[in-house]
Structures are given as C-alpha cells and as structure tokens.
Amino acid sequence: MGTITHEDILLAGVVGAGGGGFPTHVKLSAQADTVIINAAECEPLLHKDKEILRHFSDEVLAGLAAAVELTGAQRGIIAIKEKYSDVIASLRGKLSSNISIAPLADIYPAGDEMILVYNVLGRVVPPGGLPLDVGAVVMNVETAMNVASCRSGPVTEKFLTVAGAVAGPVTLRVPLGISLGECVTAAGGPTVTDANYIVGGVMMGQLEDDLDAPVDKTTAGIIVLPSDHVVIRRQRRDWTQISRIAKSACDQCSFCTELCPRYLLGHPVQPHLAMRSMGFNLLGEAAVLGASFCSECNLCSMYSCPEGLDPKEIYARKKAELAEKGEKWADPTFNPRRPALHMSDRQAPMTRLMKRLNLTGFTNIGPLTETTIATGKVRIKLKQHVGVACNPVVKVGQDVGIGDVVGAVPEGNGKPALGAPVHASIAGRVTTIENDTVWIERE
C-alpha cells in the first residue's frame, strides 16, 4: 500500500481519539525522538484501549510504526499498565527492534500526557508546554489504529466502553453519530430507574441528559450511575453551592496540592491557594495564576480533599477568568531537568480511587463486540476536533455512502485551517443540516 503520508491522515479525518481531538496529521508533522502510545486508560471502568490492543494489535503497531517514520523518531513505546499482563505478552512477540513496552503502575492519572512522559522517559514537560518540548509525541491507541487504516478509508467508526449501572458492560464498535441512548441499549440498558449518563469517564467526563446526543471521534465511554451516587451528586452541584462551601469549609490542609500530579512535576499548580482565594481577591497573585496549567484531572476534588470540597472546579473557574483577562504565569527559573517531587510516593492507586468513588460494586470489565452496532440514523457533528468547525459540503436530500465527505475544513490564509474533515458513517440521505450537525438517515 505504500508509505502513509500526512496528507493520507488528513484526508481520512484522523484526530486524537482519547482526548480533545487534536488533528493527527498536524501532530505527526513535528520532529521527535520518541513516539509514545498512551494505553494507560486510567479512567475507572473504561476498557476500550486495552480491548483494541487485544483485538487489533497488528493495526496499532502499524500505526505506531508510521508515526515513528513520519516524526523521524528513533523509537516507539507502548505505555500500558503492567496489570494487563496478557495483552503485554501478546504484544511482545510482535515488536520490531525500535518498538518497546513501558509497563505502568496502576495509578491515576497515568494517562495524563505530562505524567506519562515523566513516567516513561523521566522528562518533565514545562508548564504550558507539550510533550514535543522534550522530544516526545504522544498518541492514543485508537488513533494509532486509525492512522494504520487511513489509506483504506476515513474514520467513520468509534470504539467506546459502556459501563456502570448497565446490564452488560461492554466495549462497542459504533458508527460515528449514533446516539448515546442506542449505545446504552446495546449494553443491555440501565439497571437503575433513575439513570444518569457521564460521557467520558467519572473523573473528567461530563453529565449528558440528552440521550439523543451523538457519539463523536473523541467519545471514550458512557458511564451510567444512579442519582444518589456520589459522583452524580457532585456533578449536579451548581456554582453557588460550590463557592459557598469553599468559602466556609476549607481548612487549608493542602492535601489537594500535595497530591496534585502537576504540582509534583514542579508546575505552579496549587489548588489550596485557589481555595483560599475564594475569600480574598487573589486572582492576580502568582500562585493563583498557576490555575492556567491545571489539567482538571479532578484528583484534588474526587480523591484528595477530606471534606468533599471541589478545588478542581474552583481552579477551572480561575483558569477561565485568567484566560479572559489575558493574565499568564511565567517563571524563567523553571528547570525541566529537576526530579519530580515525591512523585512515586504520592500517586493515587486505582484500587483506592475506585473505593473512594464507590465504584467497586460495578462489574469492571468491558469485553469488545467487534461487529459494528447498526443504526437507522446518525448525527455527524461538523466539529469533532481541536480547531475550526468544518463547512458542510452536502445538501439536504442528497444521498451519501459510507466514507463520503460531509464536512470539509475551511480555508484560512490560503491553506486549510486547523481541523479535519468528517465523513458519513452510514449510507443514506441527508435529512437536516443545522447547528453544526449533518443528519443522515437510511432510506
């Protein structure tokens, strides 16, 4: 089939499948010495990356090899939790000389790019920086598989785990644009009458009350939980409750900071100071300016705080305020070669996190169903990536086939803007184009 090119990856609409959806052709245009496949998958109850590696290891390895070549890297590394010994064993016999495996501890947030790069390479990415600043490119498991198949066809499917209070926790293969409700039905449906749906994971995902909302290229999972579950109660708090409790109850124990992964790397992230600032006007203070570098992993709120407060949400609000005001933190003395502070002693074990979140009662598996779930209609979002929304290139009433382009990246200054095209995931007819969405229904 020949060598995979950046153009192939762009035309196939490949974006990061495990995070914000950064266009992969742009990421792989950089030069690096190491490409890391992020198979940490540290969100509780999610299994799709592990399942992809188990069922499609050849494709993932081919995508990694292509990424190594495109970036000029000397090596590729698959970073996966050592507890998945069966997957690791199956991979070892397939590795080329410049590809290796980095076993990870079962901790959260092992999949944070900054933490991953430190644990795998011992390099500290500077505050506000990227793994590329220390010679690394990080790519998701599913993204690597999509790179490998980009010349065979565009990205029209998604893998995601449905877990929690469902009859049959499972990892599904679905057409992009299928509804969340259909995915939950494919997992046997909810086992509770007051089901709530978190898209993503319990730590960093978002509540979604619209079961008709579509799956996009970044959807990693759907977690179903009852209304009285601690995670749902926290998600349902409004800002008035969060801020009032923060002002009155925080005793400045500093556990949120002392266990913060970014703080342990030496980044200026100190959530206890953001909590203190709720009672004072400290937005311009240097310590609060560090909010800009919070990863919002939620460890401070969901694990570290002994009083059940929400430092993450406070920091997220501070981050938004700083961005609006254009205020930034800068420290010319930051040393990226310094060892991380007590990192190995202060990482959060997944077993303890699961207990803290009251998730141990749910079946923690997600076996893969390889057959694509069928649907009669899909809702293709024109923005499923970092960058600008695509422009629709189809019209209402037009017939489309699987893989046809329905949204193209607009031009900007004579060249395509940052983004990736989107494609039809089922054959059918375009019925509606509105709200940056293209509806397609089977005839």
N, C-alpha and C positions, 0 to 999 in steps of 0.2 A: 504493500500500500504506500510505501514511501515514507519520508520523514514528515512528522507532524510540524506544522508551522503556526506562528502566531495568528495568521490570517484564518487558518482552519479553525482554531479555537474561538476566534471572534465570531465567525460565521455560524458556528454551532451554538452560540449563546451560552458558553460555559462561564459560570460565575461561582464564587465561593458557596459551597452547599452547606457549610456548617456555621456560618456567622452572618455578616452583614451583606454578603453577596458581592464582594469586590470582583470586577471583571478579570477573569483569569488570564486573558491574553496580555493585559497590561502588567499584571504581577509577574508573569513569566518573561517579560521583556527586560527585566532587571538582570544584573550580573551578580552572582553569589557564589560562595564556595560550598554551600550545603543546602539541600532541599530536604525539609522535614515533613513527613506525612503525619498529620495530627490525628492519631487514632485513640487519644486519651478518653474521649467521650465521658467526661466526669459528671455530667448532669444525672442525678438519680433517676433510675427506671428507664433510661434511654439505652438502646442497643443497636441502632441501625448501622453505625460504623463498623462495629465488631462483626455483625452479620454480613455486611458487604465483603469484608475481608475474608470471612469464612467461605462465602459462596462465589466471590468474583476476584480472588486473589491475583489471577493472571492479568486481569484488566487493570487492577490497581497498580501492580508492579510495572505494567507497560506505561501507564500514565506517569508514574514516578520517573521512569527512565527517560520519557520525553521531556519532563520538566527539568531533569538534570542536564540534558543536552541543550535545551533552549536557554537556560540560565548560565551555561558554561561552568556548572558546578563540578567539583571533584567527586562528590559523594551524595548519596541519598540515604535517609534514615527514616525508618518507620517507628514512631514512638507510640507504644501501646502498653497498657497496664499488664504487668507481669502475671497477674492472676489469670489472664486468658492464655494459659499455657498451651492449650490445644491449638489455638489459632497461631501462636508463635511457632509451635512445632511444625505445623503445615507450611508455614512461610519459609522456614529456614532452608528447606531443600530446593527452593526456587530462586534464591537470591543470587544475583550476579556479584562480581568481585567488588564493585563500588557501592553496593547496597547493603545496609546492616539494620539490625533491630536494636532499639533502645528500650529496655523494659522499664516501666514506670511504677512507682508506688501507687497504691490505691487511695489517692487523696483528692481533695477538691481545693482549688480549681486547677487540676493538672492540665486541662486543655487551654487555659489562658496562654496566648502566644508568648507573652513575656516570661511566664513561669516555665513554659515548655522549653523555650530556648535556653533558659538558665539550667534546667534540669538535664537537658540533653547535651548541651555544648559548654556549659559553665560560663556563658557570656551574659552580661547584663545589658539589656536594651535600655538606652537612656530615656528619661521621662519625655513623653510626647513623641518618641521615636517609633521606628518599625524594626522588625527582625532584620530587615535588609541593612540597617545601620551597623549591624555586627556580622554581616556576611551571610545571613540566612534568609531563606524563603520558606514559609510555612503554608501547607496546602492540606485541605480536608480530604478524607478517604474517598468520599463520593465524588469530589471534584476531580481527583486523580483518575477515577474510573471514567468520568465524562470526557476528560482530555484524551484518554486512550481511544474512545469511540467517536471522537468528533468528526472524523472523516467518513464514518459510516452513516451519520445522521445527527441532527441537532438534539439538544436537550429537550425532551418532551415528557419525561417521567421524573418522579421523585420517590425516594425511599424515606420512610418515616416510621417511628415507633408509636403505637397507641398503647397506653399503659394506665396503671392506676385502677380505679373502680370500673373495670370493664370485664366482661365475661371471659375473654380470651386475649390477654396481652400478646401483641404481635408486631412484627415489622412488615410493613406493607410496601408494595411497589404500585404506585398510582400515577395516573396521568396528571400532569400539571393542570391546575384549575378545578380539580374535583373538590367538592365541598368537604368541610371538616366533619359534618354530620354523616356523610357516606363512609368516611374513614372509620368513625366510631362504630357505625353499624357493622362494618366489615370485621371489627374486633369483638363482635357479639353483643354490642350495645352496652350501655351503662348498667351497673349492678346496684345503683342507688337511684332514688326517685328525684333527688334534688342535685342533679349532676351539674358540676361547673367544669369549664374547659380551659386549660392553660396550654397555649401554643408555644412550643419550645420546650423548656424544662422548668421544673419547680423553682429553681434558683434565679434564672434570668429570663424566663418566659413571661408572657402577658396573658391576662384573662381575656377570653373572647366569648361574648354572649351570643354572637351571630353564628349559628351552625351552618349557614349558607356561605360563610366566608371561605375563600378559596385557598387551597394549598399552593404555595409558590416555590421558587427554586431554593429558598433558604429554610423552609419548614422542616425541622428535625424531628418533631414529635408532637403528640397531643396527650396531655395528662388529664385524666378525669378524676375529680375529687368531690366529695360531698360538701355542702355549705358549711358544716360545722368543723371542717378540717382546719388545723392551724394555718396552713399555707393559704387557704382561701380567705380565712378571716383577716389575715394580714393584707392580702391583695385588695380586699374590699374597703380597707381604711381610706378615708379621704384626707386631704391635706390638713384640714382643720384639726382632725384628731391627731395626726402625726406630729404636727408642730406643737400643739398644746401639751402633749405628753412629753415631748423632747424638752420643752422649757421647764417642766415641773419635776421630771423624774430622773434625768440623767445625773449620776453622781460622779462622773468623770473618772471612772475606774480605768479607762483607757484600754480595755480588752479589745475593743473594736480596732484600735490602731495596732496594738501589739501582735494581733493575729492577722493583720491585713497583708496579703501576699505582695502587693505593690510596695507597701512600706518596708517590708522585709527585704525587697530588692534595692532599697535605698531611694525610692521615689518619694517625693514630698506629699504623700497621701497620709493624712492624719485625721480620720473621721471624728475622733473625740473632740478635736478643736472645732470642727464644723458643728457638732452638737452644742459646744459651749457658745458658739456664735449666735445661736438661736435667742439667747438672752441679751446679746450685745450687738452692736453694729461693727462686725469684724470682716466684712466682705473684702476689703482691700488688704487685709493682713496677709503676709506671705504664707502662713500655714494654711489659711483657707483657700488661697489661690491654688494650692495643690489639688483642689477638687477637680480641676481640669484633667487630671491624669487618673482619676478613679475609673476602674474597669466596670464598675457596677456588678461585680460578681455576687454581691448580696451576702457574702460570708459574714460581714460585720453584723448585719441585721438578723439573719436566719440562724446563725450559729454562735457568734461570739458574745453578743450582748446578753448579760444575765437577767436583764429586766424586760426583754422583749421589745426594745425600742427599735427605731428604724434609721440608723445612721446612713444607710445607703440612699434612702430617699432624700434625706437632708442634703447629702453630698450631690445627688443628681440635680436638685434644685439650685444649689450653689453653682454647679457647673453650667447650668443653663443661664443663670444670671451673669456669670463671668463672660460667657460667650457673647451675650447681648451687649455687654459693656466693652467688650474687646480687651479685657484685662487678662494678662498672661503672667505666669510664673517663669522665672529664668534663674538658673544657678550655674555660673561659669565654672564653679569648683566641682561639679559632679564628676565622679570618677567611675566610668563604666567597668573598670577592671577590679574594683573593690569586691571582696566577697560579700554575698548576701547575708544579712544579719539573721543569725539563728534560724535560717530557712528550714533546715532539716528537723529542728525541734518543735516548730510551731505550725506544721501543716495539719490540715483537718482531715482525719481518716474518714473514708466514706461510710464505714460501719457506724461511726459515732454520729455523723451527719444524718444518716437515714433515721437513726433513733430520735435525734433532736427534732426532726421534721415529721415524726410519727408516720413514716413510710414503710416500716418493717412488716406491716400487716398485708402489704400488697405483693402479689407474685412478681418477683424481679427477674423476669425473662422476657424475651422478645423475638421468638423464632421467626425467620424470614419466610414469607409467602412469595415465591418467585413469580407467580402468574400475576400480571397486571390487573388490578381491580377495574372492572368495567363501569362505565357511567354513560348516561344519555346526554349530558351537557357539561360544559366546563366554562370557567370564567377566568380568562387569561389576563392577568394584570400586566399593564404596559410598563410598570416599573417593579422589577423584581431584583434589583441590584443597587449597589452604590453608584451614584451618578445621576444622569437625567433620564426622565421617562421617555420611552420610545414613542414615535409617532405611528398611529395605525396606518397600515398600507392595504387594508381590505375595506370592503363596504358591506353594509347591511344587505343581506340577500345573496351574498357571494358564497359559493361552495368552496371549501378548503379540504385538503388532505392532511394526514398526519405529517408534520415536519414543514408545512408551508409557513413562510414568514407572515406573521400578522402584525408585527410591530418592529420598526427599524430605528436605529439610533440616529437622531438628527445631526445635521452638520453644524460644526462650530468653528468659525475662523478657517473655513476651507477644508476641514477634516472632521471626521466623526467625533462627537463629544464623548465623554466618559460614559460608557454603558455597554449593553449587549442586546442583540435582537431577541425577540420572543417568537415562539412558533406555536402552531396549532398542535394540540396533543391528542385530538380525536378528529376523525373525518366527519364533516357535517356542514351546516350552513351557519353563517354569521347572522345572528338574530338581533343583536344590540351592540352599540358602541357608545359607552358613556362612562363618566367618572374614571377615566384612565383604565378602562376594562373592556375587553372584547369577549362577548358571549358567543359560544358556538354550541349548536345543538344537532344531534344526529337526526337525520330525516326519517 
